[in-house]
């Protein structure tokens, strides 16, 4: 019987052997779908007819996507939802993280966990919960608004009649944006809280000795120190906002709601592929969306790029 030492691998080969499972999985589930999607964008294909039914059509799928009114409408919906849910996330997450960082000591972890809980909760569970909250007749949101409208002081600020959140075109996007905001504001709060804990306390102590108040410390110390994390968080919001799918899909029953008011580009891609059975056009839509994501990511990078001294 051969000794086990005879099967010992060379030290130069061991790293490649250990990396091979990841590389294999990445090639099968990462690189291959990406390349196949790019190839499919130039084909017309009915998947139920098999691979033999593929037919090369050149740029026809891209021409169809560019001239498709639904594509541009879904892109506008996506941009609206990304801005309406993403911008408030950071405007609230930054001061909220600063408040938690300066006001909570022993209970900080519990508070952070409470804010982070929506992010780790199932998207389906969240969307189903908000579907109940947005109910026209018995939803808690409409009942709360009706109760506030009955107060003499606030009566004119809130509607008394129930709002049909998910069946009227003008209400679908605000409802979806509210759900997305509620889910991800805690995630951004945790990001900024982690960045706040890396700022040396000596800077705040020196600023306090120089007479700087809390607002001045926040504006001239905290915000500049948070700029790298703000760039990271905004980039995640841009990429995630343009790929928004789960929340609007479940809240609108997978159809985008009345007048397609809540149909995002990712939803339209899904419907084009699995409802209209046009995988070639869906692949072309995905690559056009990739171009928009790359463009906005580049613009975000330019916006946060350090400005050098003027010549």
C-alpha positions in Angstrom: 0.0 0.0 0.0 1.3 3.4 -1.0 2.0 5.9 1.7 -0.2 8.9 1.9 2.9 11.0 1.5 3.0 9.8 -2.1 -0.2 11.6 -2.8 0.9 14.9 -1.2 0.4 17.8 -3.6 3.1 20.3 -4.5 2.8 23.6 -2.5 2.6 25.5 -5.8 -0.5 23.5 -6.8 -2.4 23.5 -3.5 -3.8 27.1 -3.8 -5.2 26.3 -7.3 -6.8 23.1 -6.0 -8.4 25.0 -3.1 -9.7 27.8 -5.4 -11.0 25.4 -8.0 -14.5 24.8 -6.5 -15.1 28.6 -6.4 -13.7 29.1 -9.9 -15.9 26.2 -11.2 -19.1 27.6 -9.6 -18.3 31.1 -10.8 -17.7 29.9 -14.4 -20.9 27.8 -14.4 -23.3 30.2 -12.6 -21.6 33.6 -13.3 -19.6 33.8 -16.5 -21.7 31.3 -18.6 -25.1 33.0 -18.0 -23.5 36.4 -18.6 -22.0 35.3 -22.0 -25.1 33.4 -22.9 -27.3 36.5 -22.2 -25.0 38.6 -24.4 -25.3 36.0 -27.2 -29.0 35.7 -26.7 -29.5 39.5 -27.1 -28.7 39.0 -30.8 -31.1 36.1 -31.3 -34.8 35.4 -31.4 -35.7 32.4 -29.4 -38.8 30.5 -28.3 -37.5 28.5 -25.3 -40.3 25.9 -25.6 -39.1 25.0 -29.1 -35.5 24.2 -27.9 -32.1 25.6 -28.8 -32.6 24.7 -32.4 -35.2 27.4 -32.8 -32.7 30.2 -32.2 -32.3 32.6 -35.1 -29.8 35.4 -35.4 -31.5 38.8 -35.8 -28.6 41.2 -35.3 -29.5 44.4 -33.6 -33.2 44.0 -34.0 -33.8 43.3 -30.3 -31.9 46.5 -29.3 -33.9 48.5 -31.9 -37.1 47.1 -30.5 -36.1 48.0 -26.9 -35.1 51.5 -27.8 -38.4 52.2 -29.6 -40.6 50.4 -27.1 -42.8 52.7 -25.1 -43.1 50.3 -22.2 -39.3 50.1 -21.8 -39.0 53.9 -21.5 -42.0 54.0 -19.1 -40.5 51.3 -17.0 -37.2 53.2 -16.9 -38.9 56.4 -15.8 -40.7 54.4 -13.1 -37.4 52.9 -12.0 -35.7 56.3 -11.8 -38.6 57.8 -9.9 -38.7 55.0 -7.3 -34.9 55.1 -7.0 -34.8 58.8 -6.3 -38.0 58.8 -4.1 -36.7 56.0 -1.9 -33.0 56.4 -2.1 -32.5 60.1 -1.4 -34.5 60.1 1.8 -32.7 57.0 3.0 -29.4 58.8 3.2 -30.8 62.2 4.4 -32.3 60.3 7.4 -29.7 57.6 7.9 -26.8 60.0 8.4 -28.3 62.1 11.2 -30.0 59.0 12.7 -26.6 57.2 12.8 -25.0 60.3 14.4 -27.8 60.4 17.0 -27.5 56.7 17.9 -23.7 57.1 18.0 -23.8 60.0 20.4 -26.8 59.2 22.5 -26.8 55.4 23.1 -24.1 53.5 24.9 -25.3 50.3 26.6 -28.4 49.8 24.4 -26.7 50.7 21.1 -26.6 47.1 19.8 -30.3 46.6 20.5 -31.2 49.8 18.7 -29.0 48.9 15.8 -30.6 45.5 15.6 -34.1 47.0 15.5 -33.2 49.3 12.6 -31.4 46.5 10.7 -34.2 44.0 11.1 -36.2 45.1 8.1 -33.2 44.5 5.8 -32.8 40.9 6.8 -36.5 40.1 6.8 -37.9 38.2 3.8 -38.9 40.6 1.0 -42.1 38.5 0.4 -43.1 38.8 4.0 -42.5 42.6 4.0 -44.5 43.1 0.8 -47.4 41.0 2.0 -47.4 42.9 5.3 -47.5 46.2 3.5 -50.2 44.9 1.2 -52.3 44.5 4.3 -51.3 47.9 5.7 -52.2 49.6 2.4 -55.7 48.0 2.3 -58.2 50.6 1.3 -60.9 49.9 3.8 -59.2 48.2 6.8 -55.5 49.1 6.3 -53.7 50.6 9.3 -52.3 53.4 7.2 -55.7 54.7 6.1 -57.1 54.2 9.6 -54.2 56.3 11.0 -54.7 59.1 8.4 -58.5 59.1 9.1 -57.8 59.4 12.8 -55.4 62.3 12.3 -57.9 64.1 10.0 -60.4 64.0 12.9 -58.1 66.0 15.2 -59.1 69.7 15.2 -55.5 70.9 14.8 -54.4 68.5 12.1 -57.8 68.1 10.3 -56.8 70.0 7.2 -53.5 68.2 6.7 -54.7 64.6 6.3 -57.3 63.1 4.0 -60.5 61.8 5.7 -61.5 59.5 2.8 -59.6 56.2 2.4 -56.8 56.2 -0.2 -56.7 53.4 -2.7 -52.9 52.9 -2.6 -52.4 49.9 -4.8 -55.1 50.3 -7.4 -54.8 54.0 -8.5 -51.9 54.9 -10.8 -50.9 58.1 -8.9 -50.6 56.2 -5.6 -48.7 53.1 -6.6 -45.2 54.6 -6.9 -45.4 56.4 -3.5 -46.6 53.2 -1.8 -43.7 51.2 -3.3 -41.2 53.9 -2.5 -42.3 53.9 1.1 -41.8 50.2 1.4 -38.3 50.4 -0.2 -37.3 53.3 2.1 -38.5 51.5 5.2 -36.6 48.4 4.3 -33.2 49.9 3.5 -32.9 53.0 5.7 -31.7 50.8 8.6 -29.1 49.2 6.4 -27.6 52.6 5.5 -27.9 53.7 9.2 -25.7 50.7 10.1 -23.2 51.6 7.4 -22.8 55.2 8.6 -22.7 54.1 12.2 -19.8 51.8 11.5 -18.0 54.7 9.7 -18.7 57.0 12.7 -17.0 54.6 15.1 -13.7 54.9 13.1 -13.5 58.7 13.5 -11.0 59.5 16.3 -12.5 61.0 19.4 -9.6 63.3 19.8 -10.9 65.4 16.9 -14.2 66.0 18.7 -12.4 66.7 21.9 -10.2 69.3 20.2 -13.2 70.9 18.5 -15.0 71.1 21.8 -12.1 72.8 23.5 -12.1 75.3 20.6 -15.7 76.1 21.3 -17.4 74.1 18.4 -20.9 73.1 19.2 -22.6 69.8 18.2 -23.9 71.2 14.9 -20.5 72.6 13.9 -18.8 69.3 14.8 -21.4 67.4 12.7 -21.0 69.7 9.7 -17.2 70.2 9.7 -16.0 66.9 11.2 -18.6 64.2 10.8 -19.8 64.8 7.3 -16.3 65.2 5.7 -15.2 62.0 7.5 -18.2 60.1 6.2 -17.7 61.0 2.6 -16.1 57.6 1.6 -19.0 55.8 3.2 -21.5 58.1 1.7 -20.0 57.3 -1.7 -20.3 53.6 -1.0 -23.9 53.9 0.3 -25.0 56.1 -2.6 -23.4 53.7 -5.1 -25.3 50.7 -3.6 -28.5 52.7 -3.7 -28.0 53.6 -7.4 -27.3 50.0 -8.4 -30.0 48.5 -6.2 -32.6 51.2 -7.1 -32.2 50.5 -10.9 -32.5 46.8 -10.3 -35.6 47.1 -8.1 -37.9 44.1 -8.5 -39.2 42.2 -5.5 -41.2 45.0 -3.7 -43.1 46.3 -6.8 -43.6 42.9 -8.2 -45.4 41.6 -5.1 -47.3 44.7 -4.3 -48.6 45.1 -7.8 -49.3 41.4 -8.4 -46.5 41.1 -10.9 -48.2 43.4 -13.5 -47.0 46.8 -12.4 -50.3 48.1 -11.1 -52.8 50.3 -12.8 -51.5 51.9 -16.1 -48.1 50.1 -15.4 -47.4 52.8 -12.8 -45.2 50.5 -10.7 -43.6 48.4 -13.4 -39.8 48.7 -13.1 -37.3 47.8 -15.8 -36.4 44.6 -14.0 -40.1 43.7 -13.9 -40.5 44.4 -17.6 -37.5 42.2 -18.4 -39.1 39.4 -16.4 -42.4 39.8 -18.1 -40.8 40.0 -21.6 -38.9 36.7 -20.9 -41.4 34.6 -19.0 -44.8 36.1 -19.9 -44.2 37.1 -23.5 -41.6 34.3 -24.2 -39.2 36.6 -25.9 -35.9 35.8 -24.2 -33.9 37.7 -26.9 -35.6 41.0 -26.3 -35.3 40.4 -22.5 -31.6 39.9 -22.9 -31.3 43.1 -24.9 -33.2 45.0 -22.2 -30.9 43.6 -19.5 -27.8 44.9 -21.4 -29.4 48.3 -21.9 -30.2 48.4 -18.2 -26.5 47.5 -17.5 -25.4 50.4 -19.6 -27.7 52.8 -17.6 -26.4 51.3 -14.3 -22.8 51.7 -15.4 -23.4 55.3 -16.6 -25.0 56.4 -13.3 -22.3 54.6 -11.3 -19.7 56.5 -13.3 -21.5 59.8 -12.7 -21.7 59.0 -9.0 -18.0 58.4 -9.0 -17.4 61.7 -10.7 -19.6 63.5 -8.2 -17.6 62.1 -5.2 -14.2 62.4 -6.8 -11.9 64.7 -4.8 -11.5 68.1 -6.4 -7.9 69.2 -6.8 -6.7 72.7 -6.3 -7.6 75.0 -9.1 -4.8 75.9 -11.5 
